[in-house]
Amino acid sequence: MEPFESDLRARGVRTIAGIDEVGRGALFGPVLAAAVVLDPERPVEGLRDSKQLSAKQRAVLFLELQDRALDWALGLASAAEIDRINILRATRLAMQRAVRGLRTRPDHLLIDALELDELDIAQTAIIKGDARCCSIAAASIVAKCARDGLIKQYGKRIRGYGLRRNMGYATAEHREAIMQLGFSEMHRRSFRVQGTLPFEG
């Protein structure tokens, strides 16, 4: 990981929040963002991009982050909001909601790839930030664990799409179920299934 946080603290920045999202490419359910403020006095070992971790590793780190982080919050944008305003704007909206959910206003945001012009807070967009920045990696883990838990709950009620296995993403099983059953009320209707990949239409 690169020293983004320590460089900022050396310049006098006190409260630093990492921001990341999960679910941007899914066919079902919300896009969910997390904002995490790490405690430099209580580091969490093993932070990295949530996609590089097993479900068990993510779960362990999620518990550690809940215990050791100074603050964290979630924000989501629903499938209906995604359809109405498009996935990029919905992703930014979920991130804004996560930041606004923090108990203390951050002095600086470290964001995976995107900029949040709507927030009057100093910020740095970092390409591949979840693999390069501890705060963003922490946010990716929190967002992934939270969204997976939410989709599993939806899967108890909305059956036939294999949601507990695919987490709303475009697996072959999920695409075939959509072809047979149509979209549920929580599918993103602005995403069509054509060939093997979803795309925004």
C-alpha positions as CSV (number, residue, x, y, z in Angstrom):
1,M,0.0,0.0,0.0
2,E,1.1,3.5,-0.7
3,P,1.5,6.2,2.0
4,F,-1.5,8.4,1.0
5,E,-2.7,8.8,4.6
6,S,0.7,9.4,6.2
7,D,1.5,12.0,3.5
8,L,-1.8,13.8,4.3
9,R,-1.2,13.7,8.1
10,A,2.2,15.1,7.6
11,R,0.5,18.1,6.0
12,G,-1.7,18.5,9.0
13,V,-4.8,16.7,7.7
14,R,-6.6,15.0,10.6
15,T,-9.7,13.1,9.6
16,I,-9.3,11.1,6.4
17,A,-12.1,8.9,4.9
18,G,-11.6,6.2,2.3
19,I,-14.5,5.7,-0.1
20,D,-15.4,2.8,-2.3
21,E,-18.4,1.1,-3.8
22,V,-19.6,-2.4,-4.6
23,G,-22.3,-3.6,-7.0
24,R,-21.8,-1.1,-9.8
25,G,-21.7,-3.9,-12.5
26,A,-24.5,-6.0,-11.0
27,L,-27.9,-6.7,-12.7
28,F,-29.8,-6.8,-9.4
29,G,-30.1,-4.6,-6.3
30,P,-28.5,-1.4,-5.1
31,V,-25.0,0.0,-5.6
32,L,-23.6,0.3,-2.1
33,A,-20.8,2.6,-0.9
34,A,-18.8,2.7,2.3
35,A,-16.8,5.5,4.0
36,V,-14.2,4.4,6.5
37,V,-12.0,6.6,8.8
38,L,-9.1,4.4,10.0
39,D,-7.4,5.0,13.3
40,P,-3.6,5.4,12.8
41,E,-3.1,4.3,16.4
42,R,-5.0,1.0,15.8
43,P,-4.0,-0.3,12.4
44,V,-5.8,-3.2,10.8
45,E,-3.3,-5.7,9.3
46,G,-4.0,-7.4,5.9
47,L,-6.1,-4.7,4.3
48,R,-6.3,-5.0,0.5
49,D,-8.8,-5.0,-2.3
50,S,-11.8,-7.0,-1.2
51,K,-11.8,-8.9,-4.5
52,Q,-8.4,-10.3,-3.6
53,L,-9.7,-11.7,-0.3
54,S,-11.8,-14.8,0.4
55,A,-15.2,-14.4,2.0
56,K,-13.8,-15.7,5.3
57,Q,-10.9,-13.2,5.2
58,R,-13.3,-10.3,4.4
59,A,-15.6,-11.3,7.3
60,V,-12.7,-11.3,9.8
61,L,-11.4,-7.9,8.5
62,F,-14.9,-6.5,8.6
63,L,-15.2,-7.3,12.3
64,E,-11.8,-5.8,13.0
65,L,-12.7,-2.7,11.1
66,Q,-16.0,-2.3,13.1
67,D,-13.9,-2.5,16.3
68,R,-10.9,-0.4,15.3
69,A,-12.0,2.2,12.8
70,L,-12.7,5.6,14.2
71,D,-15.9,5.9,12.1
72,W,-17.6,4.2,9.2
73,A,-20.9,4.6,7.3
74,L,-22.8,3.1,4.4
75,G,-24.8,4.7,1.6
76,L,-26.7,3.1,-1.2
77,A,-28.6,3.9,-4.3
78,S,-31.5,1.6,-5.2
79,A,-32.1,-0.2,-8.5
80,A,-34.9,2.3,-9.2
81,E,-32.5,5.2,-8.7
82,I,-29.9,3.6,-11.0
83,D,-32.6,3.2,-13.7
84,R,-33.7,6.8,-13.3
85,I,-30.3,8.6,-13.1
86,N,-27.8,6.0,-14.6
87,I,-25.3,3.9,-12.8
88,L,-22.4,6.5,-12.7
89,R,-24.6,9.2,-11.1
90,A,-26.1,6.6,-8.7
91,T,-22.6,5.4,-7.7
92,R,-21.7,9.0,-6.8
93,L,-25.0,9.4,-4.9
94,A,-24.3,6.3,-2.8
95,M,-20.8,7.6,-2.0
96,Q,-22.2,11.0,-1.0
97,R,-24.7,9.3,1.3
98,A,-21.9,7.3,2.9
99,V,-19.8,10.4,3.6
100,R,-22.8,12.3,5.0
101,G,-23.5,9.3,7.3
102,L,-20.2,9.7,9.1
103,R,-20.5,11.1,12.6
104,T,-17.6,13.6,12.0
105,R,-17.1,15.5,8.7
106,P,-13.9,14.4,7.1
107,D,-11.1,16.8,6.3
108,H,-10.1,14.8,3.2
109,L,-11.6,12.0,1.1
110,L,-9.6,9.3,-0.6
111,I,-11.9,7.9,-3.3
112,D,-11.5,4.9,-5.6
113,A,-11.3,6.5,-9.2
114,L,-14.2,9.0,-8.8
115,E,-14.5,12.6,-7.7
116,L,-17.5,13.9,-5.7
117,D,-17.9,17.5,-6.9
118,E,-21.1,17.7,-4.9
119,L,-19.2,17.5,-1.6
120,D,-17.3,20.6,-0.5
121,I,-14.5,18.5,1.0
122,A,-10.9,18.2,-0.2
123,Q,-10.5,14.9,-2.0
124,T,-8.1,12.7,-4.1
125,A,-9.3,10.3,-6.7
126,I,-7.0,7.3,-6.9
127,I,-7.1,4.9,-9.8
128,K,-7.1,1.3,-8.5
129,G,-7.4,2.9,-5.1
130,D,-8.6,-0.3,-3.4
131,A,-5.3,-2.0,-4.2
132,R,-3.1,1.1,-3.4
133,C,-4.7,2.8,-0.4
134,C,-5.5,1.3,3.0
135,S,-8.5,3.6,3.7
136,I,-10.0,2.7,0.3
137,A,-9.3,-1.0,0.8
138,A,-11.1,-0.8,4.1
139,A,-14.1,0.8,2.5
140,S,-14.1,-1.9,-0.2
141,I,-14.2,-4.6,2.4
142,V,-17.0,-2.9,4.4
143,A,-19.0,-2.3,1.3
144,K,-18.6,-5.8,0.0
145,C,-19.6,-7.5,3.2
146,A,-22.5,-5.2,3.8
147,R,-23.9,-5.6,0.2
148,D,-23.4,-9.4,0.2
149,G,-25.4,-9.6,3.5
150,L,-28.1,-7.4,2.0
151,I,-28.4,-9.4,-1.2
152,K,-28.6,-12.7,0.8
153,Q,-31.5,-11.2,2.7
154,Y,-33.2,-10.3,-0.6
155,G,-32.5,-13.8,-1.9
156,K,-34.8,-15.3,0.9
157,R,-37.7,-13.4,-0.6
158,I,-36.9,-13.1,-4.3
159,R,-36.3,-16.7,-5.5
160,G,-35.3,-18.3,-8.7
161,Y,-32.4,-16.1,-9.6
162,G,-29.6,-17.7,-7.5
163,L,-29.0,-14.5,-5.7
164,R,-27.3,-16.1,-2.7
165,R,-24.7,-17.5,-5.1
166,N,-24.3,-14.7,-7.7
167,M,-24.9,-11.6,-5.4
168,G,-26.9,-10.1,-8.3
169,Y,-24.1,-10.3,-10.9
170,A,-24.5,-11.5,-14.4
171,T,-23.6,-15.2,-14.1
172,A,-24.9,-17.6,-16.7
173,E,-27.4,-18.9,-14.1
174,H,-28.7,-15.4,-13.4
175,R,-29.0,-14.5,-17.1
176,E,-30.9,-17.6,-17.8
177,A,-33.3,-17.0,-14.9
178,I,-34.0,-13.5,-16.2
179,M,-34.8,-14.9,-19.6
180,Q,-37.2,-17.4,-18.1
181,L,-38.7,-15.3,-15.2
182,G,-38.2,-11.8,-16.4
183,F,-37.0,-9.0,-14.1
184,S,-38.0,-8.8,-10.5
185,E,-38.9,-5.5,-8.9
186,M,-35.3,-5.1,-7.7
187,H,-33.6,-5.8,-11.1
188,R,-32.0,-2.8,-12.9
189,R,-34.3,-2.5,-16.0
190,S,-31.9,-0.1,-17.7
191,F,-29.4,-3.1,-17.9
192,R,-30.2,-5.5,-20.7
193,V,-28.9,-9.0,-21.1
194,Q,-27.4,-9.7,-24.5
195,G,-25.0,-12.5,-25.2
196,T,-22.8,-12.9,-22.1
197,L,-22.5,-9.4,-20.7
198,P,-24.9,-6.8,-19.3
199,F,-24.7,-3.3,-20.6
200,E,-26.5,-0.1,-19.9
201,G,-29.2,0.7,-22.5
